[in-house]
Amino acid sequence: MEKEFARLLIEWYHEHKRDLPWRNTNDPYLIWISEIILQQTRVAQGYAYYQRFIERFPNLESLAAAEENEVLKYWQGLGYYSRARNLHQAAISVNGVFPVKYEDILKLKGVGTYTAAAICSFAYNQPHAVVDGNVYRVLSRFFGINEPIDSGKGKKIFASLAHDLLDKVQPALYNQAIMDFGALQCTPLSPDCTVCPFKNRCFAFNHNMVSSLPIKQNKTKTSERFFYYLLIRDNGNIYLNKRTENDIWKNLYELPLIESNTALAVDDFIRKQEFASIFKENSVVNVRLLNKTKHVLSHRIIYADFYELEAQDIKMDFLSKYTRLNMADLELYPVSRLMHNFFENFL
């Protein structure tokens, strides 16, 4: 069964494989970069970011030598910025030599079992099976596995099965094949099972369970947050704040922010203590709503209002906490997609 499964999979792959730049190299650094980008990013979106990133940081040395701000700037738009911070810290930690052993690669900051297996397989052709969302889907449907993929027991079952099925002679080829098969053929929604080479043996297809597998037990709860941003104009300059808390967009820049647990009208947020801490009494003039937007992240929905205002007198403690800059220098500062879109459309 294992050899036949691998043979059919690889035959399909030779005919349908995607031409991706990180597949034309066995450089562990480049493969590492691609895998980190693709952790939370679709291939179509990640392609351009990958090319741009490796053009500026073509090797470990260049990434390790860069300032974090610049790394974040080149990551801008990809989201999940902890990935970029982890890449930078890991590059510094290896002193110019990328590890070869699975156990050592797994120690790199931001690298989990899937990424370590992928690097070992694609860079060194070591027999480590990758298990990502595509693999879970293919195996659960073909074998009819109803154990939740996010349970401890489920993870062990799929990892063991993936290892047993792995072509130990050509693991890189096999791993690429099963990932592409899941991405292109055995898709999450409405796969065309009539052209699938496994349809006669696929448990899910033959039991009308394609749409119900794989099973996931825990659905992530989504929280709502309400952000009120202040575009404070000051003789052609504006003010930015660097987010340093252990929260979304850590170490990225943004306009001065007032956050609330509930939606607020303009009169309500102007009366908040955070607003009063910025401006001296009766110094604010011409408060104007520029934009209201809904920004959706994986676990959060952010409702963001952007207000433009002029202030005749700003408190000194505010000036010491925020960065005052000319708008022409905005491109030097890494910002979230939410902030980037606002700057693009309203400045």
Backbone hydrogen bonds in HBPLUS format (Angstrom, degrees):
<---DONOR---> <-ACCEPTOR-->    atom                        ^
c    i                          cat <-CA-CA->   ^        H-A-AA   ^      H-
h    n   atom  resd res      DA  || num        DHA   H-A  angle D-A-AA Bond
n    s   type  num  typ     dist DA aas  dist angle  dist       angle   num
A0005-PHE N   A0001-MET O   2.84 MM   4  5.97 159.0  1.88 154.1 159.9     1
A0006-ALA N   A0002-GLU O   3.02 MM   4  6.24 167.1  2.04 152.4 155.4     2
A0007-ARG N   A0003-LYS O   2.90 MM   4  6.03 155.6  1.96 143.7 151.1     3
A0008-LEU N   A0004-GLU O   3.03 MM   4  6.20 169.7  2.04 153.3 154.7     4
A0009-LEU N   A0005-PHE O   3.05 MM   4  6.16 158.2  2.10 147.5 154.2     5
A0010-ILE N   A0006-ALA O   2.94 MM   4  6.07 165.3  1.96 153.6 156.7     6
A0011-GLU N   A0007-ARG O   2.95 MM   4  6.12 154.7  2.01 147.4 154.9     7
A0012-TRP N   A0008-LEU O   3.00 MM   4  6.20 160.1  2.04 145.7 150.8     8
A0013-TYR N   A0009-LEU O   2.95 MM   4  6.20 154.1  2.01 144.3 152.2     9
A0014-HIS N   A0010-ILE O   3.00 MM   4  6.22 158.4  2.04 151.3 154.8    10
A0015-GLU N   A0012-TRP O   3.13 MM   3  5.42 133.7  2.35 102.3 114.5    11
A0016-HIS N   A0012-TRP O   3.02 MM   4  6.20 141.6  2.17 147.5 159.2    12
A0017-LYS N   A0013-TYR O   2.85 MM   4  4.97 142.7  1.99 153.6 148.2    13
A0023-ARG N   A0020-LEU O   3.00 MM   3  5.58 160.3  2.04 119.2 125.4    14
A0024-ASN N   A0021-PRO O   3.15 MM   3  5.53 162.6  2.19 110.9 116.3    15
A0031-ILE N   A0027-ASP O   3.07 MM   4  6.31 163.2  2.10 158.9 164.3    16
A0032-TRP N   A0028-PRO O   2.84 MM   4  5.87 153.9  1.91 141.7 149.3    17
A0033-ILE N   A0029-TYR O   2.96 MM   4  6.28 161.9  2.00 152.9 156.9    18
A0034-SER N   A0030-LEU O   3.04 MM   4  6.25 164.2  2.06 146.4 150.6    19
A0035-GLU N   A0031-ILE O   2.91 MM   4  6.11 159.6  1.96 150.9 156.5    20
A0036-ILE N   A0032-TRP O   2.99 MM   4  6.20 158.5  2.04 154.4 159.7    21
A0037-ILE N   A0033-ILE O   3.02 MM   4  6.22 163.5  2.05 152.4 157.0    22
A0038-LEU N   A0034-SER O   2.96 MM   4  6.13 155.4  2.02 147.1 154.0    23
A0039-GLN N   A0036-ILE O   3.25 MM   3  5.24 157.8  2.30 100.7 107.3    24
A0045-GLN N   A0042-ARG O   3.12 MM   3  5.39 122.1  2.47 103.1 116.9    25
A0046-GLY N   A0042-ARG O   2.81 MM   4  5.97 159.8  1.85 157.6 164.6    26
A0047-TYR N   A0043-VAL O   3.04 MM   4  5.97 142.4  2.18 154.6 158.7    27
A0050-TYR N   A0046-GLY O   2.84 MM   4  5.97 156.5  1.89 159.6 166.3    28
A0051-GLN N   A0047-TYR O   3.12 MM   4  6.44 163.9  2.14 153.7 157.0    29
A0052-ARG N   A0048-ALA O   3.03 MM   4  6.21 162.6  2.06 147.8 152.6    30
A0053-PHE N   A0049-TYR O   2.86 MM   4  5.95 158.5  1.90 148.1 154.4    31
A0054-ILE N   A0050-TYR O   2.99 MM   4  6.17 173.3  2.00 159.6 160.4    32
A0055-GLU N   A0051-GLN O   3.09 MM   4  6.08 136.3  2.29 137.1 148.2    33
A0056-ARG N   A0052-ARG O   3.34 MM   4  6.59 149.5  2.44 141.2 147.2    34
A0057-PHE N   A0053-PHE O   2.76 MM   4  5.92 158.8  1.81 150.3 157.8    35
A0063-LEU N   A0059-ASN O   3.24 MM   4  6.50 159.8  2.28 153.2 158.8    36
A0064-ALA N   A0060-LEU O   2.87 MM   4  6.01 165.1  1.89 157.1 161.6    37
A0065-ALA N   A0061-GLU O   3.01 MM   4  6.09 146.5  2.13 143.5 152.1    38
A0066-ALA N   A0063-LEU O   3.31 MM   3  5.39 148.8  2.41 100.3 108.9    39
A0070-GLU N   A0067-GLU O   3.06 MM   3  5.48 124.3  2.39 106.8 119.6    40
A0071-VAL N   A0067-GLU O   3.20 MM   4  6.61 157.6  2.26 151.5 158.0    41
A0072-LEU N   A0068-GLU O   2.90 MM   4  6.16 163.4  1.92 159.9 163.9    42
A0073-LYS N   A0069-ASN O   2.95 MM   4  6.14 145.1  2.07 138.8 148.9    43
A0074-TYR N   A0070-GLU O   3.03 MM   4  6.34 152.5  2.11 149.6 155.2    44
A0075-TRP N   A0071-VAL O   3.07 MM   4  6.29 126.9  2.37 136.4 150.9    45
A0075-TRP N   A0072-LEU O   3.13 MM   3  4.90 133.0  2.36  90.3 103.7    46
A0076-GLN N   A0072-LEU O   3.01 MM   4  6.04 115.3  2.44 137.3 152.6    47
A0076-GLN N   A0073-LYS O   3.24 MM   3  5.06 149.2  2.35  94.6 103.6    48
A0078-LEU N   A0075-TRP O   3.01 MM   3  5.86 164.9  2.03 152.7 156.1    49
A0083-ARG N   A0080-TYR O   2.99 MM   3  6.03 163.1  2.02 129.0 132.6    50
A0084-ALA N   A0081-TYR O   3.06 MM   3  5.30 122.2  2.41 101.7 114.6    51
A0085-ARG N   A0081-TYR O   3.16 MM   4  6.57 162.1  2.20 152.7 157.3    52
A0086-ASN N   A0082-SER O   2.84 MM   4  5.95 158.3  1.89 147.3 153.4    53
A0087-LEU N   A0083-ARG O   2.93 MM   4  6.13 156.5  1.99 145.5 151.9    54
A0088-HIS N   A0084-ALA O   3.04 MM   4  6.25 165.9  2.06 150.5 153.5    55
A0089-GLN N   A0085-ARG O   3.01 MM   4  6.24 165.7  2.03 150.5 154.2    56
A0090-ALA N   A0086-ASN O   2.83 MM   4  5.94 158.8  1.88 151.3 157.5    57
A0091-ALA N   A0087-LEU O   2.89 MM   4  6.06 157.6  1.94 150.8 157.0    58
A0092-ILE N   A0088-HIS O   3.13 MM   4  6.40 152.8  2.21 145.8 152.6    59
A0093-SER N   A0089-GLN O   3.05 MM   4  6.24 149.0  2.15 140.5 149.1    60
A0094-VAL N   A0090-ALA O   3.27 MM   4  6.49 137.9  2.46 151.8 159.2    61
A0097-VAL N   A0094-VAL O   3.24 MM   3  5.66 167.7  2.26 116.6 120.3    62
A0104-ASP N   A0101-LYS O   3.10 MM   3  5.30 120.4  2.47 100.3 114.6    63
A0105-ILE N   A0101-LYS O   2.94 MM   4  6.24 158.2  1.99 157.5 164.3    64
A0106-LEU N   A0102-TYR O   2.93 MM   4  6.08 155.3  1.99 152.3 159.1    65
A0107-LYS N   A0104-ASP O   3.16 MM   3  5.22 143.0  2.31  96.7 107.3    66
A0108-LEU N   A0105-ILE O   3.05 MM   3  5.51 159.3  2.10 112.6 119.0    67
A0111-VAL N   A0108-LEU O   3.10 MM   3  5.57 157.3  2.16 140.4 137.6    68
A0116-ALA N   A0112-GLY O   2.98 MM   4  6.11 164.4  2.01 156.7 161.6    69
A0117-ALA N   A0113-THR O   3.00 MM   4  6.08 159.8  2.05 145.2 150.8    70
A0118-ALA N   A0114-TYR O   2.88 MM   4  6.12 157.4  1.93 153.7 160.7    71
A0119-ILE N   A0115-THR O   2.98 MM   4  6.18 164.2  2.00 152.7 155.8    72
A0120-CYS N   A0116-ALA O   3.01 MM   4  6.17 169.9  2.02 151.1 154.3    73
A0121-SER N   A0117-ALA O   2.90 MM   4  5.98 157.2  1.96 147.0 153.7    74
A0122-PHE N   A0118-ALA O   2.81 MM   4  5.86 172.0  1.82 157.0 158.4    75
A0123-ALA N   A0119-ILE O   2.87 MM   4  5.47 156.6  1.93 142.7 150.0    76
A0124-TYR N   A0120-CYS O   3.12 MM   4  5.23 140.6  2.28 116.0 127.6    77
A0126-GLN N   A0120-CYS O   3.05 MM   6  5.41 176.4  2.05 129.2 128.4    78
A0125-ASN N   A0121-SER O   2.84 MM   4  4.31 129.7  2.09 118.0 125.0    79
A0128-HIS N   A0126-GLN O   2.84 MM   2  5.83 133.5  2.05 112.6  97.9    80
A0136-TYR N   A0132-ASP O   2.93 MM   4  6.21 167.7  1.95 163.9 167.2    81
A0137-ARG N   A0133-GLY O   3.11 MM   4  6.23 159.0  2.15 142.4 147.8    82
A0138-VAL N   A0134-ASN O   3.02 MM   4  6.29 166.2  2.04 152.6 155.6    83
A0139-LEU N   A0135-VAL O   2.98 MM   4  6.06 175.0  1.98 160.3 161.4    84
A0140-SER N   A0136-TYR O   2.91 MM   4  5.85 159.6  1.95 146.1 152.9    85
A0141-ARG N   A0137-ARG O   3.12 MM   4  6.13 159.1  2.16 145.1 150.4    86
A0142-PHE N   A0138-VAL O   2.95 MM   4  6.04 169.2  1.96 153.4 157.1    87
A0143-PHE N   A0139-LEU O   2.99 MM   4  5.83 167.3  2.01 147.4 151.6    88
A0144-GLY N   A0140-SER O   2.88 MM   4  5.27 118.1  2.27 123.7 136.6    89
A0145-ILE N   A0140-SER O   2.96 MM   5  4.58 139.3  2.13 121.3 132.5    90
A0204-ALA N   A0141-ARG O   2.90 MM  63  4.83 160.0  1.94 148.8 150.5    91
A0203-PHE N   A0142-PHE O   3.05 MM  61  5.16 171.0  2.06 120.0 122.3    92
A0151-SER N   A0148-PRO O   3.28 MM   3  5.50 163.1  2.31 111.7 111.8    93
A0149-ILE N   A0215-ILE O   2.85 MM  66  6.22 156.4  1.90 174.6 169.7    94
A0155-LYS N   A0151-SER O   2.93 MM   4  6.16 163.7  1.96 156.4 159.5    95
A0156-LYS N   A0152-GLY O   3.20 MM   4  6.44 155.8  2.27 144.5 150.4    96
A0157-ILE N   A0153-LYS O   3.01 MM   4  6.28 157.8  2.06 150.9 157.2    97
A0158-PHE N   A0154-GLY O   2.98 MM   4  6.21 170.2  1.99 160.4 161.6    98
A0159-ALA N   A0155-LYS O   2.95 MM   4  6.00 157.1  2.01 143.8 150.7    99
A0160-SER N   A0156-LYS O   3.00 MM   4  6.06 162.1  2.03 146.6 151.3   100
A0161-LEU N   A0157-ILE O   3.01 MM   4  6.18 162.4  2.04 148.6 153.8   101
A0162-ALA N   A0158-PHE O   2.85 MM   4  5.90 161.2  1.88 147.3 153.0   102
A0163-HIS N   A0159-ALA O   3.06 MM   4  6.21 153.2  2.14 142.0 148.8   103
A0164-ASP N   A0160-SER O   3.02 MM   4  6.29 156.2  2.08 146.3 152.8   104
A0165-LEU N   A0161-LEU O   3.00 MM   4  6.21 154.0  2.07 152.6 158.9   105
A0166-LEU N   A0162-ALA O   3.08 MM   4  6.07 133.1  2.31 139.2 150.4   106
A0174-TYR N   A0170-GLN O   3.12 MM   4  6.39 165.9  2.14 154.8 159.1   107
A0175-ASN N   A0171-PRO O   2.85 MM   4  5.96 168.5  1.87 153.1 156.3   108
A0176-GLN N   A0172-ALA O   3.00 MM   4  6.19 163.2  2.03 151.2 155.7   109
A0177-ALA N   A0173-LEU O   2.96 MM   4  6.11 152.0  2.03 144.3 152.8   110
A0178-ILE N   A0174-TYR O   2.97 MM   4  6.30 162.6  2.00 161.7 163.5   111
A0179-MET N   A0175-ASN O   3.15 MM   4  6.24 156.1  2.21 145.6 152.2   112
A0180-ASP N   A0176-GLN O   2.97 MM   4  6.11 162.8  2.00 149.8 154.5   113
A0181-PHE N   A0177-ALA O   2.86 MM   4  5.99 152.9  1.94 147.1 155.6   114
A0182-GLY N   A0178-ILE O   3.11 MM   4  6.22 154.7  2.17 137.6 143.1   115
A0183-ALA N   A0179-MET O   3.00 MM   4  6.21 148.1  2.10 141.5 151.0   116
A0184-LEU N   A0180-ASP O   2.80 MM   4  5.80 155.7  1.85 153.7 158.3   117
A0185-GLN N   A0181-PHE O   2.86 MM   4  5.12 145.8  1.98 128.6 139.9   118
A0186-CYS N   A0181-PHE O   2.77 MM   5  6.04 161.0  1.80 151.1 157.0   119
A0193-CYS N   A0191-PRO O   3.08 MM   2  5.67 122.4  2.43 106.9  91.0   120
A0195-VAL N   A0192-ASP O   3.38 MM   3  6.23 164.0  2.41 119.8 122.7   121
A0196-CYS N   A0193-CYS O   3.22 MM   3  5.01 164.9  2.24 102.3 106.5   122
A0199-LYS N   A0196-CYS O   3.24 MM   3  5.36 171.8  2.25 114.2 115.4   123
A0201-ARG N   A0198-PHE O   2.91 MM   3  5.52 145.1  2.03 119.8 130.0   124
A0202-CYS N   A0198-PHE O   2.86 MM   4  5.69 123.2  2.19 153.6 167.7   125
A0206-ASN N   A0202-CYS O   3.10 MM   4  6.21 165.0  2.12 150.9 155.3   126
A0207-HIS N   A0203-PHE O   2.95 MM   4  6.00 121.8  2.30 143.9 158.5   127
A0207-HIS N   A0204-ALA O   3.35 MM   3  5.18 144.3  2.48  93.0 103.0   128
A0209-MET N   A0204-ALA O   2.74 MM   5  4.45 173.1  1.74 139.7 141.5   129
A0208-ASN N   A0205-PHE O   3.49 MM   3  5.26 168.9  2.50 100.7 101.9   130
A0212-SER N   A0209-MET O   3.07 MM   3  5.24 142.5  2.22 103.1 114.2   131
A0223-SER N   A0299-HIS O   3.05 MM  76  6.50 159.7  2.09 145.4 144.2   132
A0301-ILE N   A0223-SER O   2.80 MM  78  6.23 151.1  1.88 159.4 166.0   133
A0225-ARG N   A0301-ILE O   2.93 MM  76  6.31 154.8  2.00 159.5 161.9   134
A0303-TYR N   A0225-ARG O   2.88 MM  78  6.26 168.5  1.90 165.3 166.9   135
A0260-SER N   A0226-PHE O   2.95 MM  34  5.30 160.1  1.99 152.6 158.4   136
A0227-PHE N   A0303-TYR O   2.85 MM  76  6.07 155.9  1.91 147.0 155.2   137
A0305-ASP N   A0227-PHE O   2.90 MM  78  6.31 160.3  1.94 156.0 160.4   138
A0228-TYR N   A0258-ILE O   2.85 MM  30  5.07 141.6  2.00 143.8 155.9   139
A0258-ILE N   A0228-TYR O   2.89 MM  30  5.07 152.8  1.97 139.6 148.7   140
A0229-TYR N   A0305-ASP O   2.80 MM  76  6.13 160.6  1.83 170.0 172.7   141
A0307-TYR N   A0229-TYR O   2.87 MM  78  6.07 172.6  1.87 155.4 157.6   142
A0230-LEU N   A0256-PRO O   2.91 MM  26  5.36 151.6  1.99 154.9 161.4   143
A0231-LEU N   A0307-TYR O   2.69 MM  76  5.93 178.8  1.69 170.9 171.1   144
A0309-LEU N   A0231-LEU O   3.05 MM  78  6.30 160.3  2.09 155.7 153.3   145
A0233-ARG N   A0309-LEU O   3.31 MM  76  6.63 160.4  2.35 167.2 172.2   146
A0234-ASP N   A0237-ASN O   2.90 MM   3  4.95 150.1  1.99 146.5 147.6   147
A0237-ASN N   A0234-ASP O   3.03 MM   3  4.95 148.5  2.13 101.1 110.9   148
A0238-ILE N   A0325-LEU O   2.93 MM  87  5.71 158.3  1.98 160.5 163.8   149
A0325-LEU N   A0238-ILE O   2.99 MM  87  5.71 165.3  2.01 160.5 165.3   150
A0240-LEU N   A0323-THR O   2.87 MM  83  5.13 154.1  1.93 141.8 150.4   151
A0323-THR N   A0240-LEU O   2.82 MM  83  5.13 167.1  1.83 160.1 159.8   152
A0241-ASN N   A0254-GLU O   2.63 MM  13  5.33 159.5  1.67 159.7 167.3   153
A0254-GLU N   A0241-ASN O   2.85 MM  13  5.33 143.3  1.98 144.3 156.4   154
A0243-ARG N   A0252-LEU O   2.85 MM   9  5.64 172.3  1.86 168.6 166.4   155
A0251-ASN N   A0243-ARG O   2.47 MM   8  4.98 160.1  1.51 157.4 160.6   156
A0247-ASP N   A0245-GLU O   2.84 MM   2  5.43 129.2  2.10 108.7  92.9   157
A0252-LEU N   A0249-TRP O   3.03 MM   3  5.47 154.8  2.09 139.2 136.5   158
A0253-TYR N   A0334-PRO O   2.88 MM  81  6.08 171.1  1.88 158.6 161.3   159
A0268-ASP N   A0265-ALA O   2.95 MM   3  5.24 127.8  2.23 104.3 118.5   160
A0269-PHE N   A0265-ALA O   3.14 MM   4  6.57 160.1  2.18 162.0 166.4   161
A0270-ILE N   A0266-VAL O   3.11 MM   4  6.18 150.4  2.20 148.0 155.9   162
A0271-ARG N   A0268-ASP O   3.17 MM   3  5.37 136.2  2.37  98.6 110.3   163
A0272-LYS N   A0269-PHE O   3.17 MM   3  5.09 156.2  2.23  98.1 105.4   164
A0275-PHE N   A0272-LYS O   3.08 MM   3  5.46 128.8  2.35 105.6 117.9   165
A0276-ALA N   A0272-LYS O   3.20 MM   4  6.59 159.9  2.24 150.4 156.0   166
A0277-SER N   A0273-GLN O   2.88 MM   4  6.12 138.1  2.06 148.0 159.8   167
A0278-ILE N   A0275-PHE O   3.09 MM   3  5.50 155.9  2.15 108.8 116.2   168
A0279-PHE N   A0275-PHE O   3.44 MM   4  6.80 160.5  2.48 155.5 159.0   169
A0315-LYS N   A0278-ILE O   3.00 MM  37  5.72 169.2  2.01 155.2 157.5   170
A0280-LYS N   A0313-ASP O   3.40 MM  33  6.04 176.3  2.40 151.6 152.7   171
A0283-SER N   A0280-LYS O   3.09 MM   3  5.56 139.8  2.26 146.6 139.7   172
A0312-GLN N   A0283-SER O   2.84 MM  29  5.10 170.6  1.84 146.8 148.5   173
A0285-VAL N   A0310-GLU O   2.82 MM  25  5.38 179.1  1.82 164.2 164.2   174
A0310-GLU N   A0285-VAL O   3.10 MM  25  5.38 165.7  2.12 171.4 167.9   175
A0288-ARG N   A0308-GLU O   2.79 MM  20  5.16 155.3  1.85 156.2 163.2   176
A0308-GLU N   A0288-ARG O   2.74 MM  20  5.16 167.6  1.75 159.0 159.1   177
A0290-LEU N   A0306-PHE O   2.76 MM  16  5.54 165.5  1.79 161.1 165.7   178
A0291-ASN N   A0306-PHE O   3.43 MM  15  5.19 155.6  2.49 133.7 136.6   179
A0306-PHE N   A0291-ASN O   2.83 MM  15  5.19 162.6  1.86 158.7 161.5   180
A0293-THR N   A0304-ALA O   2.90 MM  11  5.37 157.7  1.95 152.4 159.7   181
A0304-ALA N   A0293-THR O   2.90 MM  11  5.37 161.0  1.94 159.5 163.9   182
A0295-HIS N   A0302-ILE O   2.76 MM   7  5.01 173.2  1.76 156.2 158.5   183
A0302-ILE N   A0295-HIS O   2.81 MM   7  5.01 177.7  1.81 154.4 154.3   184
A0297-LEU N   A0300-ARG O   2.81 MM   3  5.05 168.7  1.82 162.2 163.2   185
A0318-PHE N   A0315-LYS O   3.17 MM   3  5.51 132.2  2.41 104.2 116.1   186
A0319-LEU N   A0315-LYS O   3.28 MM   4  6.69 156.9  2.34 146.5 152.7   187
A0320-SER N   A0316-MET O   3.06 MM   4  6.36 144.1  2.19 148.8 158.2   188
A0321-LYS N   A0318-PHE O   3.03 MM   3  5.25 137.8  2.22 103.7 115.6   189
A0322-TYR N   A0318-PHE O   3.15 MM   4  6.29 142.3  2.30 156.8 166.2   190
A0329-ASP N   A0326-ASN O   2.87 MM   3  5.60 161.4  1.91 123.3 129.3   191
A0330-LEU N   A0327-MET O   3.26 MM   3  5.34 167.6  2.28 108.2 110.3   192
A0332-LEU N   A0329-ASP O   3.06 MM   3  5.75 165.2  2.08 121.5 126.3   193
A0333-TYR N   A0330-LEU O   3.01 MM   3  5.71 170.8  2.01 126.1 129.1   194
A0340-HIS N   A0336-SER O   2.82 MM   4  6.05 161.5  1.85 152.5 158.7   195
A0341-ASN N   A0337-ARG O   2.87 MM   4  5.97 165.6  1.89 153.1 155.9   196
A0342-PHE N   A0338-LEU O   3.23 MM   4  6.47 151.7  2.32 139.7 147.1   197
A0343-PHE N   A0339-MET O   2.97 MM   4  6.26 168.2  1.99 156.4 158.9   198
A0344-GLU N   A0340-HIS O   2.91 MM   4  6.11 160.0  1.95 152.6 158.5   199
A0345-ASN N   A0341-ASN O   3.13 MM   4  6.22 147.9  2.24 141.1 148.3   200
A0346-PHE N   A0342-PHE O   2.85 MM   4  5.76 143.9  1.98 157.9 166.0   201
A0347-LEU N   A0343-PHE O   3.23 MM   4  5.16 144.0  2.37 131.8 131.6   202
